[in-house]
Amino acid sequence: MDLMEAIGKRRSIRRFSPEPLNNYDLYEMVQAARLAPQAANIQPIRYCLVHQQPLLGPVFECTKWAGYFENYAPPEGHRPQGYVVILVDEKLKGRWTDTDVGAAVENMLLTATSKGLGACWIGSVDRDRVRHILGIPEEFSIHSIVAVGHPAQESVWEEKNSDSIKYYLDDENKLHVPKRRMGEILVPITPHID
Ligand SMILES: Cc1cc2nc3c(=O)[nH]c(=O)nc-3n(C[C@H](O)[C@H](O)[C@H](O)COP(=O)(O)O)c2cc1C
C-alpha cells in the first residue's frame, strides 16, 4: 500500500471481527515503532504485546472508547484481538517523551493499516488495573494502549464542513471523522528578511 493511501485509510477502528491476529503482525508493529524518530535518539519507550486469549477480556475492561458517544465500547464478539501496551522507562523519561510516543505509535497504526488491520489508540486507560493484570514493573509508567484487530467497521475522514470536529455515525453506522481543511491549518507567513 502506498504511504499516502495508508495515511488516508488509517482511521480509529472500534469494531473488530472475532478473527484472531497473527502475532507476527503485532511484532512488526513494534518493529515499525522502534524505527521512529526519537528526540536525541534516547528511545524511552517499551512495549508489551498482549494476544493471549485469557488476557484479552481483562485488558479490554481497562479501556474506554469513543468519548463523544455514549456506550460505544465494542460489544462482545467485536472486541480487539490484541493490544500493544506502551510503556515509558521512567529513568529515560524527558520533556520529549510524549512526542516520541506519538511518532512511534503513528508508525504502529500505519503498519496495522497497511496489513489490512484496524487499530485504535487508547489514552483512556485504567493504568493501575493494567499494571496489576500484566504484572508491569514499577520502573515503567503505562502511557497508553493500542488496540488491534481485523476491522468490522467502516470509518472515513472528510473535510470539516461545520464548526464541529466531533466524529459521528451515519444511518449505516459508518463513522465520519471531520478533519480541519487545508485553508484552516495553513497559516500565511509575513516574511521579514533583514
Ligand atoms: C493520544 C490519543 C489518545 C486517544 N485515546 C482514545 C481513547 O481513549 N478512546 C478512543 O476511543 N479513542 C481514542 N483516541 C482516538 C481519537 O479519538 C481519534 O484519533 C480521533 O477521533 C480522530 O479519528 P481518526 O483516528 O480516525 O483520525 C485517541 C487518540 C490519540 C491521538
Ligand as a Chemical Component Dictionary entry (heavy atoms), coordinates in Angstrom:
data_LIG
# 
_chem_comp.id                   LIG 
_chem_comp.type                 NON-POLYMER 
_chem_comp.pdbx_formal_charge   0 
_chem_comp.three_letter_code    LIG 
# 
loop_
_chem_comp_atom.comp_id 
_chem_comp_atom.atom_id 
_chem_comp_atom.alt_atom_id 
_chem_comp_atom.type_symbol 
_chem_comp_atom.charge 
_chem_comp_atom.model_Cartn_x 
_chem_comp_atom.model_Cartn_y 
_chem_comp_atom.model_Cartn_z 
_chem_comp_atom.pdbx_ordinal 
LIG C1  C1  C 0 -3.307  10.366 22.310 1  
LIG C2  C2  C 0 -4.628  9.786  21.825 2  
LIG C3  C3  C 0 -5.480  9.179  22.733 3  
LIG C4  C4  C 0 -6.674  8.611  22.291 4  
LIG N1  N1  N 0 -7.476  7.967  23.200 5  
LIG C5  C5  C 0 -8.611  7.389  22.781 6  
LIG C6  C6  C 0 -9.415  6.679  23.714 7  
LIG O1  O1  O 0 -9.120  6.593  24.901 8  
LIG N2  N2  N 0 -10.531 6.045  23.241 9  
LIG C7  C7  C 0 -10.889 6.114  21.918 10 
LIG O2  O2  O 0 -11.915 5.522  21.547 11 
LIG N3  N3  N 0 -10.148 6.796  21.012 12 
LIG C8  C8  C 0 -9.025  7.427  21.414 13 
LIG N4  N4  N 0 -8.228  8.096  20.510 14 
LIG C9  C9  C 0 -8.610  8.129  19.088 15 
LIG C10 C10 C 0 -9.151  9.519  18.695 16 
LIG O3  O3  O 0 -10.467 9.647  19.174 17 
LIG C11 C11 C 0 -9.114  9.627  17.149 18 
LIG O4  O4  O 0 -7.768  9.593  16.737 19 
LIG C12 C12 C 0 -9.761  10.905 16.639 20 
LIG O5  O5  O 0 -11.141 10.922 16.931 21 
LIG C13 C13 C 0 -9.575  11.073 15.131 22 
LIG O6  O6  O 0 -10.039 9.929  14.435 23 
LIG P1  P1  P 0 -9.063  9.130  13.457 24 
LIG O7  O7  O 0 -8.015  8.456  14.322 25 
LIG O8  O8  O 0 -9.953  8.143  12.758 26 
LIG O9  O9  O 0 -8.439  10.138 12.532 27 
LIG C14 C14 C 0 -7.046  8.679  20.923 28 
LIG C15 C15 C 0 -6.172  9.316  20.021 29 
LIG C16 C16 C 0 -4.985  9.845  20.459 30 
LIG C17 C17 C 0 -4.055  10.517 19.456 31 
# 
loop_
_chem_comp_bond.comp_id 
_chem_comp_bond.atom_id_1 
_chem_comp_bond.atom_id_2 
_chem_comp_bond.value_order 
_chem_comp_bond.pdbx_ordinal 
LIG C1  C2  SING 1  
LIG C2  C3  SING 2  
LIG C2  C16 DOUB 3  
LIG C3  C4  DOUB 4  
LIG C4  N1  SING 5  
LIG C4  C14 SING 6  
LIG N1  C5  DOUB 7  
LIG C5  C6  SING 8  
LIG C5  C8  SING 9  
LIG C6  O1  DOUB 10 
LIG C6  N2  SING 11 
LIG N2  C7  SING 12 
LIG C7  O2  DOUB 13 
LIG C7  N3  SING 14 
LIG N3  C8  DOUB 15 
LIG C8  N4  SING 16 
LIG N4  C9  SING 17 
LIG N4  C14 SING 18 
LIG C9  C10 SING 19 
LIG C10 O3  SING 20 
LIG C10 C11 SING 21 
LIG C11 O4  SING 22 
LIG C11 C12 SING 23 
LIG C12 O5  SING 24 
LIG C12 C13 SING 25 
LIG C13 O6  SING 26 
LIG O6  P1  SING 27 
LIG P1  O7  DOUB 28 
LIG P1  O8  SING 29 
LIG P1  O9  SING 30 
LIG C14 C15 DOUB 31 
LIG C15 C16 SING 32 
LIG C16 C17 SING 33 
# 
